[in-house]
């Protein structure tokens, strides 16, 4: 039976297939397959293929595609917390990067619970992801050693672990930069509100800060160190404990902006003025830091996400993953005051901060 003149020869031919879509567009099947995995907005070929797919009512068959390629077109990301703004920013960039290349991202959160970490990884692997981004590594290495033993491409992001491919901020350098700034502003008796030591990121910030203070002749007094979480509530509690013991410090480095927000609240409750009585420096340079006039270290979350995604996609294709360490920036605002602050702010602005 022939089709009426002017009718679509592919109409009524059953469920649309990739071959039919290739015939409709005049493209090779492999070209059509790749185009379907790309966003059409800025890609003429992808736009042509997506439009033809809509006209035919074609929907890709993920199982068939997986059987043909040996890949599912999805990666898994294990986050310590998606309520953590810094990690959420990393995830957003990862998602943007991989979706543009035809991949999907499946996300699992562990809340840094060692009991949940392996379960979440196993859950993602049960979905047959092609690779893993690990954002909840601990310094002891047991968890990431286990991930490495699975034989699946993986990259650590935000927190590194020795001997494993990672994309991180140079946290030790960040701590050194904060020490330099506080001492330049005249603060030689300073405190540290540290994050959890099992996090390589928090540990690096503390080590850099302590080491540089000693080099500058203003060693950190152990009695002026408080450790805890990275949230506002833990920051407030840490500053309250510190103030109950000592009030002779004039500056403090907080392991995160949220810790600094909580510490600011504790200072206000004690009748102390931010930037005048006590200088504070946070970490991550979140948007709220601007409103509080908080000096903060800007960690390159978006770049971390993009580079980690690129590295993992390469590893999935057989390209060895090589660790990258990205540079932080110190963004100076009113919370540190001092004669050196305005000059340093000008230097940072000149560097394109």
N, C-alpha and C positions, 0 to 999 in steps of 0.2 A: 504494500500500500504506500502510495506517495503522499507527501504533504502538499496541501493546497498552495498555489503560487503565493509568494510573499510571506509564508508562515515561517516560524523558526524551526529549522530542521532538528533542533535538539529538544523541542517541546514534546512532552509526553513520552520521553525516552526512559522513564523511570527515575530513580533517585540520582540526582546530579553527581557526577564523579569528577575527580581531578583531571582525567583525560578530556572530558567534555568541556571543562573550564579552559583547558589549554587550547582546544579547538576553537572555542568562542573568542579567545584573545589573540590567537595566532602565535602564542609563545610556547617554548619548550616546557614540559611538565616540571622539570626541576626549577626553572625560573618562576613558574606559577607558585610552586610550593614555597620557595623562599619569599616571594612577594606577599603571600598570605600571612607570613609571620612578622611583617613590618607594618608600621603605622602608615596610612595612606597620605597623611597631611602634606608631607614635604617630599614625597616619592611618587613621580608620575606612573612608574610601572606598577607600584603597589596600589595606587589609586585606580588604575585601569582594571587590575585583577579583582580588587574588592568590589568595584562597581559591577563587573560581570558576575561575580559570585552572588551578589544581591539579586541580580536579574534572574539568575538560574535557580536561586534558592539553595545554593551550595553551602554546606557546612562541613568543615574539616572533620575527619574521623581521627581523634587523637590516638586511639589504639592502633589503627592501621599505620599512621605516621610513625609511631614508636617502633612497630615491628619492622618497618622499612629501614629506619635510621639507627636503631639501637638506642635512641635517646627519646626522652619524654618531652623535652623542651621546657623543663621547669627546674629551678634551683630552690634549695631550702635555705632559709636564714633563721638561725637560732639567736634570739635577742634576750638580754637579761631582763629587760622591761621595755614595753612600748609606751609606757607612761613617762619614761625618761626622754625628755625633749631632744637631747643630743643624739641618742640612739635612733629616735624616730626620724630625725633629719637624715641620718645615714641611710635608714631604710628607704626613705622617699627617693633619695638619689639612686640607690640600688635598683629600686622598682622602675624608675624612669629609664635608666640605662638598659636594663635587660628587656623591658617591654618593647623598646625601640628596635631591638634585635630579634624580636619574635619569641622571646622567652616569657615565662611567668615566674612569680616568686611566691612560695609558700612560707609562711612565717609561724614560728612557735616561740613562746616566751617561757622562760624558766624561773624568773625571779631570783636567779643566782642560787637556786636550791640544787645541791649536788644530786639529790635523789631524782630530781626532775630532768636533769640535763641529758642523761643517756636515754631516758624514755622519749623525750622530744626528738632527739636525733633519730631514734629507731622509728618513731612515727613518721617523720619526713622521709626516711628511706623506704618505708612501706608504701609511700606514694611514688616511689621510683624516681626521685629527683636525680638530676645528672651531676649535681655538686652541692657543696655546703658552704655557707658563710657562717662563721662562728663568732658571735658578738658577746659571749658570756664566759670567755676563758678565765681560768684561775691560775695563779702563779705556780701551784704545785705540779702542774703539768699532767697529772693522771688522766684527767678528762680528755684533753686534746691528744695525748698519746694514744688513747683508745680510739678517738676519731681517726687519727692517722692510720691505725691498724685496719680500718674498715676497707681501705682500698678505693675510696671515693675521693675525687678531687675536692679540696677544701682550702679555704683561706680564712685566717683570723682577721677580725676587723675591730678597731678601737683598743682592744687589749691584746697584747702579744704574749707569746710564750717561747722560751728558748728552743731553737731547733725546728720551729714551725713557720711556714709562710704566713706573713701578716702585713697589714697596712695599718699603721698607727701614727699618732702624733708623737713628736719628740717630747715626752712628758718631763724627762729629766732636764732638758734645756729650758722648758717652761718654768720649772721650779727655780732654776738659776736666774732666769730673767726677773722673776718676782723678787728674789733676794737682792739683786742689783738695784732694782727700782726702790724698794723700801729703804735700803741703806742710803741711796743717793738722796732720798727725801728726808734723811736725818733720823730714821728709825733704826736704832741699834739694839733695842730690846723688843723682840717681836715674838709672836706666838704662831703656832701651826694647828689648824683644825683639819686634821688629816682624814682621808677616806679609808676604806678597808684595805689592809695590807695585802690581802690575797689578790687584789686587783693590780695587775702590772702597771696600769695607768696611774692609779693613786700612789702606788709605791714609788714610781719614777718621779712624780712631782715632789714627794716628800724628800727623797734622796737628793734630788737636785737642789732643793731649797736649803736643806741642812748643810750639804757640802759647800755650797757657795757662801753661805753665811760664815762658816768657819774660815774659808779662804779670805773673807773680807774683815776678819778680826772681830766678828760679832756673833760668836757661836750660839746656837739655839739651846736654850735651857730646857732640859727634859721636863721640868715642872710646868713649862708653857706649851706642852703638846697635849692635844686631845684627839682621840681617834674615834671614829664611828661611821655612820652611813653617809650618804650623799644627798640627803633630803633636808628640807627646811626645818623640820621638827628636830632632826638630829643635830643640825647646826645650832639651833637655839639652845638645846640642852647642853651641847659642848661648850658654848660660850658662857652659859650660866655656871657650869662647873668651874670653868677657868676663872671667872670673876669672883667666885666664892673663895678661891685660893689666893689669887694675885690680882692687883690692879696697877702694877707698875709697868706693864707693856704698853707700847704706843702704836703697834701695828700688828696685823695678822694676815696670814695667807690661808684661804679657805679652799678645800679640795674641789668645790664646785660652786657655781653661782647660787644654787639652792641653799647650800650650807651658809654662804655669805648672807642670803636673805634672812635666814633664821638667826644668824649671829647679829645682824643689824637690829632685829626685833629685841634680842636680849640686851644689846647695848642701850637701846632707847628706854627699855624698862628700868635699867640701872641708872638712867639720867646721863648717859654718855652720848656725845654727838659724833656721828659718823664723819670721818675726815678731819674733824677738829681735835677730838679727844683720842680717838682710835682710828687709824687708817686700815682699810680692808681691801684685799684683792681676792676676786673670785676666779672661777675657771669655767670656760665654755663661751663666754660673751653672749649669753642669751638675750633676746630682745628686751626682756624686763630689766636687764642690767643698765640699759640706757636710762630708763625711767628713774632708777634709784641712784643714778650718777656713780655707778660702781665701776671701778677699775677692774678689768678682767682679762684673762688670757683667752684669746680667740683660737679655738681648736678647729682645724679645717674639716668639719664633719662632712660637708657635701663632697669635698675632694676625696676624703677617705672612702665614702660610699662608692663614688664613681670608679676610683682606682681599684678598690677591692672587687667590684663587679667585673671590671675589665680583666683583672688578673684571673678570677675564677673562670670566666668564659674562655680565656686562653687555655687554662689548665684542662678544661673539659675537652678542648681540641688537641691536647697533648703538648702544649707549651709549658715548660717548667715555670712554676710560680716563684718569683724572687721577691723577698720582703722589701717593703718601702717604708721609710720613716718621713713624715711630713712635718714641715716647720710650723711652730705656733707664732702668734703675734701678741704683743702686750698692748692692750687698748687702754690708755690712761684717761681717767675721768676724775671727778672731784673727791672720790672717797679716799684717795691717798694724799691729796693736797701737797704741801711741801714745795720748796723752791725749785726742785728739779722736774716737777710734774709737767708744767707747761712746755718746757723745752723738749721733753721726751715725747709729749703728745704731738708736737710739731714734726719730730723725726718720724713717728709712726704714720702720720698723715702723709708725709712726703713719700713714704714707702708704698702708698696705695692702700692703706688700711680702710 
